[in-house]
Amino acid sequence: MIIASAPAKIILFGEHFVIYNQPAILASINKRIKIVSRIALENKNTIRIETNDFGKKTYPLSILKNTDHNSNNDFFYPIIYILKRIVQNTEKINGIDIKIESEIPYGVGLGSSAALSVAAVASIYGLYNRDSKKNEILDLAIETEKLIHRNSSGADCVISTYGGLMYYQKKLNFRPLKYSKKLNFIIINTGVKHSTGELVSVVERFRQNNFTTFLKLSNKVTNICNNAIEALEEGNIIKLGKLMNENQILLDQIGVSNKEINKIIDMSLNYGAVGSKLTGAGGGGCILSLINQEKKEYFLTNMRRNGYECFAITIENQGVKVKI
Ligand code: PMV
C-alpha cells in the first residue's frame, strides 16, 4: 500500500500574467489531498477508484490498453491516464484499488487538480516500485494536469510538488522565497466554481484587443512581485497587503474579477484585512485576505456573520509526501 499526499496552493501575486511569462509568487497551504493505492487482493480485473466527495467508479483493467476511452466527461480520467503512463511497459497487471481523500475544495482556485495529479503520480509510481524523484513526479503531474487545463503555466504542480513559498516563472524557473514574519491568511470561498480554461481565454481575448495596455499591466505585475519579495524578506505586512490590493486592481482590469468578488474584497478590507485579492483564476473561486493576528477572530466572525465560508490557512513547507 502506498500513501501519497500533496498540498493545495494559493497564488499571492501574478496569476494569469504568469501564463505570459511574468513572475508569480505562490505558496502551498495546510490542506492536502491524500491518495492511497494498493494492488487489489480481490477484484483482480478491475481498477476501483473511491473518493470522499465524488463517489466511486470501477473500470475494467482492459481500459489501460484502450486508446479510445472517452475522457471528456470522466472526472477520474487523470488517474486512468497516470496508470496508463506508468504501467505501459508492465507485462502483467493486477487489479488496483485507489482511494482519494481530499480536504481541498474543488474548482475554486486552490489547485485541487494539480494536487490530485501530483499525489496520484507519487502514489502510483510507488506502487510499481519506482523510486521516483520529485522532478519525475512533477513532469508526469504537469502532463496530466494539461489534460484538465491545456494552457497551464505549470505553477500549481510545481508548488504542490516542492511546497513552501515560491517565486515562479514559466519554463520551470522557480526558487524558494524567504519570509521573516508569520503570514496570517484567510481564504473566503465565494462558492462559485470556475473553469480555469474559460478564464484564461477571457484574458487572452483581453490581451488581443488591448495589446499595449496588457503590456503595461504585465510590467506592473513584475514590479509588484519584485516589491513583494522585498516586503516578505522585511516582514513588512502593510506593504505586502498594499501590493495585494494593487494586484487585485490589475486582475479586475483584465476581466477576471466580478461584482461579488469586489464586494467580498471591500468587506474584507472593512473588517481589517491589510490586503485582499482573488487567488487563482477568478470569476468566482476564492479570495485571499492578509490579516494581522489580533484581527483574525474579529474578521472570521464578521465574514461568517455575513454568510461567507472562510477559514484561516498557514503556509505548508512540505510538498508531496510518500509513505509505504
Ligand atoms: O484557479 P486555478 O487554481 O486553476 O489557478 C489558475 C492560475 C492561472 O494563472 C490562472 C493559470 C495557470 O496555469 O497559471
Boltz pocket constraint, residues with backbone or C-beta under 6 A from the ligand:
constraints:
  - pocket:
      binder: B
      contacts: [[A, 14], [A, 15], [A, 16], [A, 17], [A, 18], [A, 19], [A, 108], [A, 109], [A, 110], [A, 111], [A, 112], [A, 151], [A, 152], [A, 153], [A, 154], [A, 155], [A, 156], [A, 196], [A, 200], [A, 279], [A, 280], [A, 281], [A, 282], [A, 285]]
      max_distance: 6.0
